């Protein structure tokens, strides 16, 4: 089978982030010199700077409890803690792998508005035949990446990933795997594992959920055989002993998780989930630069460094035109993978 690999982006050190913070804050003050009607500080102060954005809205296009929700809330908290926005409100718009939220963003007219998105949405646009696409957004930056993990309930008979795959081979659709929305990273990884384990895609019983909280409940209730999600979403339950980790999807083991990589276990599969932020379409150049400056100052801040450490996220910051190029490449790559797995409509 073909190997699905997301290019690795080394975690930048805390020192590098702190050194860059001063420059990012200076850029923020310059970029905020011209603000929209919903922003504070339209007039520059004596030193040529400006007040932070007064009211910033951040959308998590998923139900509470998942990776987009936690990313949106961590981003909002860091912005407020660092004084980059006076107030940041987070809203949840779940459904269809983020494409319901994407459709709302396409109609949004505020210029002080961000939406968290990522690899899941790229796939969901394809599998849901979404009328709204990433062309209906203003791409801003990639901010994190996270390995996926395969888990089972503590009472499960599966002790290893090999046990799970063997049962998928023998019993096909009797083995259910919970994860995020259809066509997302979890679904893609389940399909790649099935392919690598010589399980026909038609025998893969993938059960999609709109939020991480729902899939976790299904696992803890022993309503599904296994689950796939980002490492951070299951880490607490793994530590508590209510879930057992079978394998992680990156190229290295995850510190604190007693599980091999899929490659170590003999499956030629490697995949990591990335997350980024976009703005509504057709915002002004000034608004785009202001939001880019806020995001850069945030990801270079001590508050964000703490959020990365707490959640086990990798710092993969990439902004502006470089992010737009990356996004174009990801859309082409994921479209090919979904076609191969038979997941596109």
Secondary structure, 3 states (H helix, E strand, C coil): CCCCCCCCCCCCCHHHHHHHHHHHHHHHHHHCCCCCCCCCCCCCCCCCCCCCEEEEEEEECCCCCCHHHHHHHHHHHHHHHCCCEEEEEEEECCCHHHHHHHHHHHCCCCCCEEEEEEHHHHHHHHHCCCCCCHHHEEEEEEEEEEEEEEEEECCCCCCCHHHHHHHHHHHHHHCEEEECCCCCHHHHHHHHHHHHCCCCHHHCEEEECCCHHHHHHHHHCCCCCEEEEEHHHHHHHHHHCCEEEEEECCCCCCCCCCCEECCCCCCCCCCEEEEEEEEECCCCHHHHHHHHHHHHHHHCCHHHHHHHHHHCCEEEEEEHHHHHHHHHHHHHHHHHHHHHHCCCC
